[in-house]
């Protein structure tokens, strides 16, 4: 299949399929990490309300997983669900400097390509995401360095292989430092409920779905207004 680094195939899928099955494939950014609205909830409601069709969201996130570990469970946690679309968010644990966790750059790149290939072989569309912006100043310096490098690698691989990419990092980068740290992050490496909502809104934007149709306005509405502000900042700066 011929891929472009845009979302035309995804948007067509959302319009044309009578039912949809979407797998979220990642680590703690994907697994439900705390009570409250998860980014998968925002995605679920946004697709269901805009597309008016039966929809299943399967959360296949496992905290702590790197790409090596995620590949090992792909058949069970992704392929077995016969998905139409798979959203991949991996790389924040490949940079863990512990010897049993660290995945070198060449292997990380190869793993991303293998994940994309397996998704296509399973008859689904892959969408990749960078992580949100982590609080690198509060992280282990070695891990922070490789985390930032891995985000660049995702961008490079998406561009080279023409994968649809949602750059969550660039969105979160528009937040002011204190606002980012205290309103959108639970800790240095994980978002809170507001951060989850922001991620979900950015996915809906790339899928060209109107988040304003979601009726639950608190705490969605304040983050929705912030999302519009951040997108405007990105567009103004050419991001």
C-alpha positions in Angstrom: 0.0 0.0 0.0 1.2 3.5 -0.9 1.5 5.6 2.3 1.6 9.4 2.5 2.5 11.2 5.7 -1.0 12.5 5.9 -4.3 11.2 7.2 -6.4 10.9 4.0 -6.5 7.0 4.2 -7.5 7.2 7.9 -10.2 9.8 7.2 -11.6 7.7 4.4 -11.6 4.7 6.7 -13.5 6.6 9.3 -16.1 7.6 6.8 -16.5 4.4 4.8 -16.4 1.5 7.3 -19.8 0.5 8.8 -18.1 -0.5 12.1 -14.7 0.4 13.4 -12.2 -1.4 15.7 -9.3 0.7 16.8 -6.3 -0.7 18.9 -4.2 1.7 21.0 -0.7 0.1 21.2 1.8 1.5 23.6 3.1 1.7 27.2 1.9 3.7 30.2 1.0 6.6 28.0 -1.6 4.3 26.5 -2.6 2.0 29.4 -5.0 3.7 31.8 -2.6 5.2 34.3 -5.0 7.0 36.7 -8.8 7.6 37.2 -10.5 10.2 35.0 -10.8 10.9 31.2 -8.3 9.0 29.1 -7.2 10.1 25.6 -8.9 6.9 24.3 -12.2 8.1 25.8 -11.9 11.4 23.9 -11.1 9.5 20.7 -14.0 7.1 21.3 -16.6 9.8 21.8 -15.2 11.9 19.0 -15.4 9.1 16.4 -18.7 7.8 17.6 -20.5 11.1 17.6 -19.0 12.4 14.4 -19.2 9.2 12.4 -22.4 7.7 13.9 -21.3 4.1 13.8 -20.5 1.2 16.2 -17.0 1.6 17.5 -14.7 -0.5 19.6 -11.5 0.9 21.2 -9.2 -1.8 22.5 -6.5 -0.5 24.9 -3.4 -2.6 24.4 -1.0 -0.4 26.5 1.3 -2.1 29.0 3.3 0.2 31.3 7.0 -0.1 31.0 7.0 -1.7 27.5 9.7 -0.9 25.0 9.3 -1.7 21.3 11.0 -5.1 21.8 8.5 -6.1 24.4 5.6 -4.7 22.5 6.6 -6.7 19.4 6.7 -9.9 21.5 3.0 -9.5 22.4 1.8 -8.0 19.0 -0.1 -11.1 17.8 -2.0 -11.5 21.1 -2.7 -7.8 21.9 -3.1 -6.3 18.4 -3.5 -8.8 15.6 -6.0 -11.0 17.4 -8.5 -8.2 17.5 -8.6 -7.8 13.7 -8.3 -4.0 14.0 -9.1 -1.5 11.3 -6.7 1.1 12.7 -3.8 0.9 15.2 -2.4 4.0 17.0 1.2 3.3 18.1 2.9 5.3 20.8 6.2 3.7 21.8 9.7 4.9 22.6 9.6 6.3 26.1 10.9 3.1 27.6 13.4 2.2 24.9 15.4 5.1 26.3 15.5 3.6 29.8 19.3 3.3 30.5 18.9 0.0 32.5 20.7 -2.7 30.4 17.7 -5.0 30.3 15.4 -2.2 28.9 17.6 0.0 26.7 17.0 -0.4 23.0 19.8 1.0 20.7 18.9 3.4 17.9 19.3 0.9 15.1 17.1 -1.7 16.8 14.5 0.9 17.7 14.2 2.0 14.1 13.9 -1.6 13.0 11.3 -2.3 15.6 9.2 0.7 14.5 9.3 -0.5 10.9 8.4 -4.1 11.9 5.4 -2.9 13.9 4.2 -0.9 10.9 4.7 -3.9 8.6 2.8 -6.2 11.0 -0.1 -3.7 11.3 -0.4 -3.6 7.5 -0.1 -7.4 7.2 -3.0 -7.6 9.7 -5.1 -5.5 7.3 -5.1 -2.3 9.4 -3.8 1.2 9.0 -1.0 2.3 11.3 -0.9 5.8 12.9 2.2 6.7 14.9 2.5 9.3 17.7 5.4 10.9 19.4 5.0 11.1 23.1 3.8 14.3 24.7 6.6 16.5 26.1 8.0 15.1 29.3 9.6 17.1 32.0 13.1 16.3 31.0 14.6 18.6 33.7 13.2 16.3 36.3 14.3 13.0 34.6 17.5 11.0 34.7 19.7 13.0 32.3 20.7 9.9 30.2 17.1 8.8 29.8 16.1 12.4 28.9 18.7 12.6 26.2 17.6 9.3 24.6 14.0 10.1 25.0 14.4 13.3 23.0 16.4 11.4 20.4 13.7 8.8 20.1 11.1 11.4 19.4 13.3 12.6 16.5 13.6 9.1 15.3 9.9 8.6 15.2 9.6 11.8 13.1 12.4 10.6 10.8 10.9 7.2 10.3 7.4 8.5 9.7 8.7 10.9 7.1 10.9 8.3 5.3 8.2 5.6 5.4 5.3 7.9 4.8 3.4 7.0 8.0 0.7 9.2 9.4 2.2 10.9 12.4 0.7 12.9 15.3 3.4 15.0 16.9 2.0 15.3 20.4 5.4 16.6 21.6 5.1 19.8 19.4 1.7 20.5 20.8 2.7 20.2 24.4 5.8 22.2 23.6 3.6 25.3 23.1 2.5 25.2 26.8 4.1 27.6 29.2 6.5 25.9 31.6 4.5 26.2 34.8 1.2 25.5 33.1 2.7 22.4 31.5 4.2 21.1 34.7 1.3 21.8 37.1 -1.8 21.6 34.9 -1.1 18.9 32.4 1.5 16.5 34.0 0.9 14.0 36.8 4.7 13.6 37.2 7.8 14.1 35.1 6.9 11.3 32.7 3.1 11.0 32.7 0.2 13.3 31.9 -2.8 13.9 34.2 -6.4 14.0 33.1 -6.0 17.4 31.4 -3.0 16.0 29.5 -4.9 13.0 28.4 -7.7 15.2 27.1 -5.2 17.3 25.2 -3.8 14.2 23.6 -7.2 13.0 22.6 -8.2 16.4 21.1 -5.0 16.4 19.0 -5.8 12.9 17.6 -9.3 14.1 16.7 -7.9 17.2 15.0 -5.7 15.0 12.8 -8.7 12.8 12.0 -10.7 15.9 11.1 -13.4 15.2 13.7 -15.2 18.0 15.6 -14.5 17.7 19.3 -17.2 20.4 19.9 -19.9 17.8 19.3 -18.9 15.9 22.5 -21.5 17.0 25.1 -19.5 16.5 28.3 -18.0 19.9 28.7 -16.3 19.6 32.1 -13.3 19.2 32.2 -13.3 18.9 28.4 -14.2 22.5 27.6 -11.3 24.3 29.3 -8.8 21.9 27.7 -10.5 22.3 24.3 -10.1 26.1 24.5 -6.4 25.6 25.4 -6.0 23.1 22.5 -7.3 25.7 20.0 -4.9 28.2 21.4 -1.9 25.9 21.1 -2.8 24.8 17.6 -3.0 28.5 16.6 0.5 29.0 18.1 1.9 26.1 16.2 0.3 27.3 12.9 1.7 30.8 13.5 5.2 29.5 14.1 5.0 27.1 11.2 5.2 23.9 13.3 
